[in-house]
Amino acid sequence: MIRDINLFFRLASIFNSGNTAHLQCSATAAISDLIKEIIFMKQILCFSLLISLPLSAAYSAEPKATQQLSIQKSAALPAHLTTRIQWNKFPRPQYKNEDLKDQNRSAIIRIYADETGNIAEARVQESTGLTHLDNLLVQAVREAHVKPHVEKDTATPVIGYQTFSLKLSPDEDREVCQYQFDSKNWQAQQQNKKTAFSYRRQPTLALDSEQLNEHNRAVKFSFKVNKHGDVKKVKVKKGSGLYAVDQAVVQAVSQSQISVKRTASTLWLYKKSSFKDEIKFDLNQCPE
């Protein structure tokens, strides 16, 4: 800008001198200098624009990268919803007749178990009508343990409902009978009879006579095993009429192992992986 002002004053002084020849020569030189100045300024402007282009392109690319990161989604599987929870440790509420206030009670507890089967949340869906009895049921559920649901080799949380039927005991002085796992196959196994499979040890059953609700009960079931003989899936084929009794049997079988005898005539056959058994509970035949 200063150089342009100096050039202007040079032109003014030439015109004021009155020397025509000198005026023409000097004006030509001044105009030549002005053209060079304009060319020089254009070169600087173009160079500045070229330098700024990569910086502006890089700056405008940054928000795109940020947007791509923000749309990442979690690969976690949703909770498994079920109306028939499978238990590793079934809830065992402890109550007496006076807790029921002279009448049978029932309740439904909503349960949320995490990927490991631990109870993360338990709340009353349908109440017994008695707050202290509801709390007793919730506490029993919190001390239990759910069998995790596995989907695509990944354990997922479980959401489900557990029904409880609490009955008055007609005779509290009557001895409570603790049942053992004396299934049809187990009894034949103890008598050295031919069976399709053998339990490696007697399954542990958590069931007493009070849970039969004053009726004899029977459960027919089937199950599948892996190549190591571990029971992986138990299905009730014919229930006892009481969900708690059925689940007690399912839990006992789920934690067991079996062995399969193979004879020379069956070596060529594919090893069987599905089996069935049944168990009966008689109120008049308590094990000693």
C-alpha positions as CSV (number, residue, x, y, z in Angstrom):
1,M,0.0,0.0,0.0
2,I,2.9,2.4,0.9
3,R,4.6,1.6,-2.4
4,D,1.4,2.6,-4.3
5,I,1.3,6.0,-2.6
6,N,5.0,6.6,-3.5
7,L,4.2,5.8,-7.1
8,F,1.3,8.2,-7.1
9,F,3.6,11.1,-5.8
10,R,6.2,10.3,-8.5
11,L,3.6,10.6,-11.2
12,A,2.3,13.9,-9.7
13,S,5.8,15.4,-9.6
14,I,6.5,14.5,-13.2
15,F,3.3,16.3,-14.4
16,N,4.1,19.4,-12.4
17,S,7.6,19.6,-13.9
18,G,6.3,20.7,-17.3
19,N,9.0,18.8,-19.2
20,T,7.0,16.9,-21.8
21,A,9.8,14.4,-22.9
22,H,10.8,13.8,-19.5
23,L,7.1,13.4,-18.5
24,Q,6.4,10.8,-21.1
25,C,9.5,8.7,-20.2
26,S,8.9,8.9,-16.5
27,A,5.2,8.1,-16.8
28,T,6.0,5.0,-18.9
29,A,8.4,3.8,-16.2
30,A,5.9,4.5,-13.4
31,I,3.2,2.6,-15.2
32,S,5.6,-0.3,-15.8
33,D,6.4,-0.4,-12.1
34,L,2.6,-0.3,-11.3
35,I,1.9,-3.3,-13.6
36,K,4.8,-5.2,-12.0
37,E,3.4,-4.4,-8.6
38,I,-0.1,-5.7,-9.6
39,I,1.4,-8.9,-11.0
40,F,3.4,-9.4,-7.8
41,M,0.3,-8.9,-5.6
42,K,-1.7,-11.5,-7.7
43,Q,1.1,-14.0,-7.3
44,I,1.1,-13.6,-3.5
45,L,-2.8,-13.9,-3.4
46,C,-2.8,-17.1,-5.4
47,F,0.0,-18.6,-3.3
48,S,-2.0,-17.8,-0.1
49,L,-5.1,-19.4,-1.5
50,L,-3.2,-22.6,-2.4
51,I,-1.8,-22.9,1.1
52,S,-5.2,-22.5,2.8
53,L,-7.0,-25.1,0.7
54,P,-5.5,-28.3,2.5
55,L,-6.1,-26.8,5.9
56,S,-9.8,-26.0,5.2
57,A,-10.3,-29.5,3.7
58,A,-8.8,-31.2,6.8
59,Y,-10.9,-29.0,9.1
60,S,-14.1,-29.8,7.3
61,A,-13.3,-33.6,7.4
62,E,-13.2,-33.7,11.3
63,P,-17.0,-33.5,11.9
64,K,-17.5,-36.5,9.5
65,A,-15.1,-38.6,11.5
66,T,-16.9,-37.6,14.7
67,Q,-20.3,-38.5,13.3
68,Q,-19.1,-42.0,12.2
69,L,-17.9,-42.7,15.8
70,S,-21.2,-41.5,17.4
71,I,-23.4,-44.1,15.5
72,Q,-21.5,-47.1,16.9
73,K,-24.1,-49.5,18.5
74,S,-23.7,-52.0,21.4
75,A,-23.5,-55.6,20.5
76,A,-25.0,-56.8,23.9
77,L,-27.9,-59.2,23.6
78,P,-31.3,-58.3,25.2
79,A,-32.6,-60.0,28.3
80,H,-34.4,-63.4,27.8
81,L,-38.1,-63.2,28.6
82,T,-39.7,-66.4,30.0
83,T,-42.8,-67.6,31.9
84,R,-40.9,-70.7,33.1
85,I,-37.7,-69.8,34.9
86,Q,-35.2,-72.6,35.2
87,W,-33.5,-72.7,38.6
88,N,-30.1,-73.8,39.8
89,K,-31.3,-73.2,43.4
90,F,-35.0,-73.0,43.8
91,P,-36.5,-70.4,46.2
92,R,-37.5,-72.0,49.5
93,P,-39.6,-69.6,51.6
94,Q,-39.9,-70.6,55.3
95,Y,-43.3,-69.9,56.8
96,K,-45.8,-71.1,59.3
97,N,-49.6,-71.4,59.5
98,E,-49.9,-68.2,61.5
99,D,-48.1,-66.3,58.7
100,L,-51.0,-67.2,56.4
101,K,-53.6,-65.7,58.7
102,D,-55.9,-68.7,58.5
103,Q,-56.2,-69.0,54.7
104,N,-54.2,-70.2,51.7
105,R,-52.2,-67.6,49.9
106,S,-50.6,-67.1,46.5
107,A,-48.3,-64.6,44.9
108,I,-46.4,-63.9,41.7
109,I,-42.9,-62.4,41.9
110,R,-41.2,-60.7,39.0
111,I,-37.6,-61.6,38.7
112,Y,-34.6,-60.1,36.9
113,A,-31.4,-62.2,37.0
114,D,-28.1,-61.1,35.5
115,E,-25.8,-63.1,33.1
116,T,-24.4,-65.2,36.0
117,G,-27.8,-66.2,37.3
118,N,-27.7,-64.0,40.4
119,I,-30.9,-62.3,41.4
120,A,-30.5,-58.6,40.6
121,E,-34.1,-57.6,41.2
122,A,-37.2,-59.2,42.8
123,R,-40.5,-57.4,43.3
124,V,-44.1,-58.4,43.9
125,Q,-46.3,-58.6,40.8
126,E,-49.3,-60.0,42.6
127,S,-49.5,-59.8,46.3
128,T,-50.5,-62.4,48.9
129,G,-52.4,-59.6,50.7
130,L,-49.9,-59.6,53.5
131,T,-46.9,-57.3,53.4
132,H,-44.7,-59.4,55.7
133,L,-45.5,-62.6,53.6
134,D,-44.6,-60.7,50.4
135,N,-41.3,-59.7,51.9
136,L,-40.6,-63.3,53.0
137,L,-41.1,-64.5,49.4
138,V,-38.9,-61.7,47.9
139,Q,-36.2,-62.6,50.4
140,A,-36.4,-66.3,49.4
141,V,-36.1,-65.4,45.7
142,R,-33.0,-63.2,46.4
143,E,-31.3,-66.1,48.0
144,A,-32.0,-68.4,45.0
145,H,-30.1,-68.7,41.8
146,V,-31.4,-68.9,38.2
147,K,-29.9,-71.1,35.5
148,P,-28.5,-68.5,32.9
149,H,-30.0,-68.5,29.4
150,V,-27.4,-69.1,26.7
151,E,-27.8,-67.8,23.2
152,K,-25.1,-68.0,20.5
153,D,-22.6,-69.1,23.2
154,T,-23.4,-66.0,25.2
155,A,-25.1,-65.9,28.6
156,T,-27.9,-63.3,28.7
157,P,-30.0,-61.8,31.6
158,V,-33.3,-63.5,32.4
159,I,-36.6,-61.8,33.1
160,G,-39.5,-63.9,34.3
161,Y,-42.2,-64.6,36.8
162,Q,-42.4,-67.2,39.7
163,T,-45.7,-68.2,41.2
164,F,-45.9,-69.3,44.8
165,S,-48.9,-71.2,46.4
166,L,-48.7,-71.1,50.1
167,K,-51.1,-73.7,51.8
168,L,-52.2,-74.1,55.3
169,S,-50.9,-77.3,56.9
170,P,-53.8,-79.4,58.3
171,D,-51.6,-81.0,60.9
172,E,-48.4,-79.2,62.0
173,D,-47.5,-82.1,64.3
174,R,-47.2,-84.5,61.4
175,E,-43.7,-85.4,60.5
176,V,-42.4,-83.8,57.3
177,C,-41.1,-86.3,54.8
178,Q,-37.9,-85.5,52.9
179,Y,-37.9,-87.3,49.5
180,Q,-34.9,-88.6,47.7
181,F,-34.4,-89.0,44.0
182,D,-35.8,-92.5,43.6
183,S,-36.7,-92.4,39.9
184,K,-37.7,-95.5,37.9
185,N,-34.3,-95.7,36.3
186,W,-32.4,-95.2,39.6
187,Q,-34.3,-98.0,41.3
188,A,-33.7,-100.4,38.3
189,Q,-30.0,-99.3,38.4
190,Q,-29.8,-100.2,42.1
191,Q,-31.2,-103.6,41.4
192,N,-28.6,-104.2,38.6
193,K,-31.3,-104.3,36.0
194,K,-30.6,-103.4,32.3
195,T,-31.2,-99.7,31.7
196,A,-30.6,-97.3,28.8
197,F,-28.3,-95.3,31.0
198,S,-27.0,-95.0,34.6
199,Y,-26.8,-92.0,36.9
200,R,-23.2,-91.7,38.0
201,R,-24.5,-90.7,41.4
202,Q,-27.9,-90.2,42.9
203,P,-29.2,-86.7,42.0
204,T,-29.9,-84.4,44.9
205,L,-33.6,-83.6,45.3
206,A,-34.9,-80.7,47.5
207,L,-38.5,-81.8,48.1
208,D,-40.7,-82.6,51.1
209,S,-44.1,-84.0,51.7
210,E,-45.7,-80.6,52.5
211,Q,-44.9,-79.5,48.9
212,L,-47.2,-82.2,47.5
213,N,-50.3,-80.4,48.8
214,E,-51.7,-83.6,50.2
215,H,-51.7,-85.6,47.0
216,N,-49.4,-88.2,45.5
217,R,-47.4,-86.8,42.6
218,A,-45.5,-88.1,39.6
219,V,-43.3,-86.4,37.0
220,K,-42.2,-87.8,33.6
221,F,-39.3,-86.1,31.9
222,S,-36.7,-86.3,29.2
223,F,-33.3,-84.8,28.9
224,K,-30.3,-84.4,26.6
225,V,-26.6,-84.9,27.4
226,N,-23.4,-83.9,25.8
227,K,-20.5,-86.2,24.8
228,H,-19.2,-86.1,28.4
229,G,-22.5,-87.3,29.9
230,D,-23.4,-83.9,31.4
231,V,-27.2,-83.2,31.4
232,K,-27.8,-80.0,29.4
233,K,-31.5,-79.7,28.8
234,V,-34.4,-81.2,30.8
235,K,-38.0,-81.2,29.6
236,V,-41.1,-82.1,31.6
237,K,-43.2,-84.5,29.5
238,K,-46.0,-85.0,32.0
239,G,-46.1,-82.7,35.1
240,S,-47.2,-83.4,38.6
241,G,-49.8,-80.6,38.6
242,L,-47.6,-78.4,40.8
243,Y,-45.0,-76.2,39.2
244,A,-42.7,-76.2,42.3
245,V,-42.6,-80.1,42.3
246,D,-41.8,-80.2,38.6
247,Q,-39.0,-77.6,39.0
248,A,-37.5,-79.5,41.9
249,V,-37.2,-82.6,39.7
250,V,-35.8,-80.5,36.8
251,Q,-33.2,-78.9,39.0
252,A,-32.0,-82.3,40.4
253,V,-31.7,-83.8,37.0
254,S,-30.0,-80.7,35.5
255,Q,-27.1,-81.0,37.9
256,S,-26.5,-84.7,37.3
257,Q,-24.3,-86.8,35.0
258,I,-25.0,-90.1,33.4
259,S,-23.1,-93.0,31.7
260,V,-24.2,-95.0,28.7
261,K,-23.2,-98.7,28.3
262,R,-22.3,-99.7,24.8
263,T,-22.3,-103.3,23.7
264,A,-20.6,-104.9,20.7
265,S,-23.8,-104.9,18.7
266,T,-24.3,-101.1,19.1
267,L,-20.7,-99.9,18.6
268,W,-21.5,-98.9,15.1
269,L,-24.5,-96.8,16.1
270,Y,-24.4,-93.1,16.8
271,K,-24.2,-92.6,20.5
272,K,-27.7,-91.7,21.9
273,S,-27.9,-88.2,23.4
274,S,-31.6,-88.1,24.5
275,F,-33.1,-90.1,27.4
276,K,-36.2,-90.3,29.6
277,D,-37.1,-91.2,33.1
278,E,-39.9,-90.7,35.6
279,I,-40.3,-90.4,39.4
280,K,-43.2,-90.8,41.8
281,F,-43.8,-89.3,45.2
282,D,-46.2,-91.2,47.6
283,L,-47.4,-89.5,50.8
284,N,-47.6,-92.9,52.5
285,Q,-44.1,-94.0,51.5
286,C,-41.6,-91.7,53.1
287,P,-38.0,-92.8,52.9
288,E,-36.4,-93.5,56.3
